[in-house]
Amino acid sequence: MKIIAKTFKGEVINIDIGLQSTAHLQKILQLNEFIHKEKGLEVDSQKVVFKGKATNNTDVWSEIRIKWTIF
């Protein structure tokens, strides 16, 4: 599975999780930690923005109505 993220500077980051399940990424914080591990971007400097609204690290994807699509 791939996640495509975009930084505020406009850089596109492609992350290959390599799993067919998103069970281990249920919270935004878990995605931030994965990005830190793979790309070296500090967790504290990351923010997931959805529909113009910043989310919290404790938010669960389903609660903010983001659904995973596995290709």
N, C-alpha and C positions, 0 to 999 in steps of 0.2 A: 504494500500500500504506500502511496506517496502523499505527502502533504506539501502543499505549495503555500509559502508564506511570503509576505512582502514587507520590507522594512519601511519606516517613515522616510528614509532617503530614496526609496524606490527600487532598492535591490530585491530581486526575486530569489528566494531560497527554496530549492527543491530538496526535500528530505524523504529518503526512502526508508520507511519503517521496516519493511521486509516481512510484515506479518499480515495475515488475513483477518485479524481480529483487532478491534479497538478497545477491548476490555481493559487493557492496562493504561488507557489514556482517557479515563472517564472524567477527570477534572482538568481544568486548564493548567493548573500548576504542574501536572504530570507531563503535559506537552511542553511547557516551558523548560522543565528539567531535561527532557529529551533533546530539545533544541540546544540547550547549554552543552550537553554531552557531545552532540554531533558537530556543532558549529562554533562552540566557544562563546556564544552570546550569554552574558550574565542574566540569570533569572530575574534579578531586580530591575534590569533594563528592558525587559520584555513586557508587552501589554497586548492582549488580544482585543481587537476592536471589531465589533459586529454591528452593522447598520448604524455606524457613527457613534456607538456607545462603547466605552471601555468596560471590559468585564473584570471581575475579581478572580484571583487565583483559586478561590474556593468554589467558584461556580462550576456546575456540572453542565456538560455540553447540552444534554437534553432539556435542561431548565431554561437555557437561553435560545432554545429552538435551532441549534445547529445540528444537522444530521450528517453522519459519515456516509460517504459513497465510496465503495471499494470497486476499483476498476481491475 
